[in-house]
Amino acid sequence: MKFKAEIDVMPLDALLDPQGKAVTSSMKNIGLGMIDGVRIGRHVRLFVDADSKEEAEAKVEEACKQLLANEIMESFTYSVEAV
């Protein structure tokens, strides 16, 4: 079976996010000062061939931990669905 995974990787809340801070500051300049706390991360979509959803989730978890996210500085969430 083929599964699609949608993965979001974000900097940990305890760490500075210079890109998010710059965007937050820019919001005021364009009249959107009511928006704050912007954090910038990455979105990854990938496809997995697996025998079950559980197996696909395990492979996605492994990919996140080994390659897609640096768990010292980032957190990740994902969803997996059959396609």
C-alpha positions in Angstrom: 0.0 0.0 0.0 1.0 3.6 -0.5 0.7 6.2 2.2 1.1 10.0 2.2 2.8 11.7 5.1 2.5 15.4 5.9 5.2 16.5 8.3 5.7 19.8 10.1 9.0 20.6 11.6 9.2 23.7 13.9 11.9 25.2 16.1 11.4 24.5 19.8 9.5 27.2 21.7 12.5 27.7 24.1 14.8 28.7 21.2 15.0 32.0 19.4 13.5 32.1 15.9 15.2 35.0 14.1 13.2 34.5 10.9 9.9 34.4 12.8 10.9 37.5 14.8 11.7 39.4 11.6 8.3 38.4 10.1 6.6 39.4 13.3 8.3 42.9 13.2 7.3 43.3 9.5 3.6 42.6 10.3 3.5 46.0 12.1 5.0 47.7 9.0 2.2 46.5 6.8 -0.7 47.3 9.2 -1.0 43.8 10.7 0.3 44.7 14.2 -2.3 42.4 15.8 -0.3 39.4 14.5 2.5 38.3 16.7 4.4 35.3 17.8 5.3 34.1 14.3 7.4 31.0 14.1 8.8 29.8 10.8 9.3 26.0 10.2 9.2 23.5 7.3 6.5 21.4 5.8 7.5 18.1 4.2 5.3 15.8 2.2 6.5 12.3 1.3 5.1 9.0 0.2 5.8 5.6 1.8 5.2 2.1 0.6 4.2 -0.1 3.6 2.0 -3.0 4.5 0.0 -1.1 7.1 -0.6 2.4 8.4 1.3 1.5 11.6 4.4 0.5 9.5 4.2 3.7 7.5 4.0 5.8 10.7 7.1 4.0 12.1 9.0 4.7 8.9 8.0 8.4 9.0 8.9 8.6 12.6 12.4 7.1 11.8 12.9 9.5 8.9 12.0 12.5 11.1 14.3 11.4 13.9 17.3 10.5 11.7 17.1 13.1 8.9 14.2 15.6 8.8 14.4 17.1 12.2 17.1 18.0 14.7 15.5 17.1 17.9 17.9 19.2 19.9 16.4 22.3 18.2 13.2 21.2 16.5 10.0 19.3 17.2 7.9 17.5 14.6 4.4 16.4 14.0 3.0 14.3 11.2 -0.1 12.7 9.8 -0.2 9.6 7.6 -3.0 8.5 5.3 -3.5 5.9 2.6 -3.6 7.1 -1.0 
